Amino acid sequence: MRDSKPELVLDAAARAARYLAESDRPTFPSAEAIAALANFSAEVPEGPTDPAAVLDQLDRLGSPATVRSTHGRYFGFVNGGTEPAAAAAAVLASTWDQNVALPVMSPVAAHLDALSARWIVDLLGLPAAAEAAFCAGASVANLTAILAGRDALLARRGWDVGADGLAGAPPIDVVTSAEVHVSVFKALRAAGIGRSAVRTVATDDRGRLLADELPAIGDRTLLILQAGNVNTGHSDPFAEVIPAARAAGAWVHVDGAFGLWAAASPSRRVTVAGVELADSWATDAHKWLNAPYDAGVVICADGADLRRSMAVDAAYLETTAERAPMHLGLQMSQRARGVETWAVIAGRGRSGIAEMIDHTCDQAERMAAALAAGGAHILAPVVLNQVLVRFGSPDADPAGDAETDRVVAAVQADGTCWAGATTWQGRRAMRVSFSDTSITEADVDASAAAILRCANR
Ligand SMILES: Cc1ncc(COP(=O)(O)O)c(C=O)c1O
């Protein structure tokens, strides 16, 4: 088996290269390709199959049923593509199969994990002493940071969650905006903080928390802010809110799954001004940075806060290493996510990362201008990589909702590009999200034409 591995890897690489070269595949798989997935055996095979045949089946049945989120005309959710250097690094790294839990398990994984974590802190303009750790995604990063914030607030009041748990602990209250991402509520639930402990603050029509409406904040408060609303790309007013909250003893966390990357562009940094003043941040490498799935990042201004909540002891896992990923996050065994992220940053450098952010923002503006010129309604000014569009009437009325849903369905059936739907402040809308850096002006023009064709049909 071991002897046949090199041929198999070459075969897999050749198939991957063919997949990349097939530019005429639809953005979303055909009904036939999806139906053909039934040809994967439903039962556990009773015996072995030649690995080459396994790979062939995967490519034959699997490749046609993929969503081409890496091919320039995919505007769904906030699903980034993959940078060429990172896609190639992933092939090598998956062959290495390194576990980055402890440095002794893989010196190279540990080295690149630490290096890319530090580079991310640097690129995002966060405090140089901040500690970053990779995890499965921004949802897990939010959870990790919320656990660290909860434990830090309680530790300041002399309560040790590790020793005494939460029963009888001083209550923690949460303040956040009405537009906070749903993953934050999932994280709060997992952290033992229910919705009744959460006070939500109203937002403006772009999804930004209204600073004037903040309730009293004290030293039991977790204030959770957002860099990059998932529908509009707008961010909370960090500079206005964070200093006073921290002075009152609150822990301030920022969910910046994609929007935090605005800080890596000198021209877009202004949209997240003051974000560096927080205690913790969550972001993703697999969205706007275009690292492969899955790669989230949790960052704490003081790494000791992360360790308080995440570090564990076991004789067989003892380490003298300064940095061991298993003590910085929820996972022990984990993929060496830092390797692919290192490849993206090493390949692009600081200027290339800024260019990638600016390019996608520019394409979003180009799309918004084309759609507005064609009679569509843009529901929020485009500041980053999200375009929110409504058809029919701009106002909250059932006819506009129905027309918008009709256009979204028609666009998805047309197949030129793919965009999803949402409800924005009581109105149905189409989300056109720019996360894949391979999107070209030609992609935008062809996609805008297709969307308008569907709208005017
Ligand atoms: C603002 C925000 N926070 C959190 C998440 C969750 O990220 P993930 O899917 O990586 O867990 C998203 C996903 O789109 C998001 O936009």
The ligand as a MOL file (V3000), in Angstrom:
LIG
                    3D

  0  0  0     0  0            999 V3000
M  V30 BEGIN CTAB
M  V30 COUNTS 16 16 0 0 0
M  V30 BEGIN ATOM
M  V30 1 C -19.5130 37.9840 11.1970 0
M  V30 2 C -19.3880 36.4880 11.2100 0
M  V30 3 N -19.0830 35.8520 12.3650 0
M  V30 4 C -18.9540 34.5140 12.4370 0
M  V30 5 C -19.1230 33.7230 11.3220 0
M  V30 6 C -18.9650 32.2300 11.4460 0
M  V30 7 O -17.7730 31.8530 10.8190 0
M  V30 8 P -17.4050 30.3140 10.5560 0
M  V30 9 O -18.3760 29.8630 9.5030 0
M  V30 10 O -16.0020 30.3530 10.0630 0
M  V30 11 O -17.5580 29.5740 11.8200 0
M  V30 12 C -19.4480 34.3250 10.1010 0
M  V30 13 C -19.6920 33.5090 8.9030 0
M  V30 14 O -20.0550 34.0070 7.8480 0
M  V30 15 C -19.5560 35.7390 10.0370 0
M  V30 16 O -19.8210 36.3760 8.8890 0
M  V30 END ATOM
M  V30 BEGIN BOND
M  V30 1 1 1 2
M  V30 2 1 2 3
M  V30 3 2 2 15
M  V30 4 2 3 4
M  V30 5 1 4 5
M  V30 6 1 5 6
M  V30 7 2 5 12
M  V30 8 1 6 7
M  V30 9 1 7 8
M  V30 10 2 8 9
M  V30 11 1 8 10
M  V30 12 1 8 11
M  V30 13 1 12 13
M  V30 14 1 12 15
M  V30 15 2 13 14
M  V30 16 1 15 16
M  V30 END BOND
M  V30 END CTAB
M  END
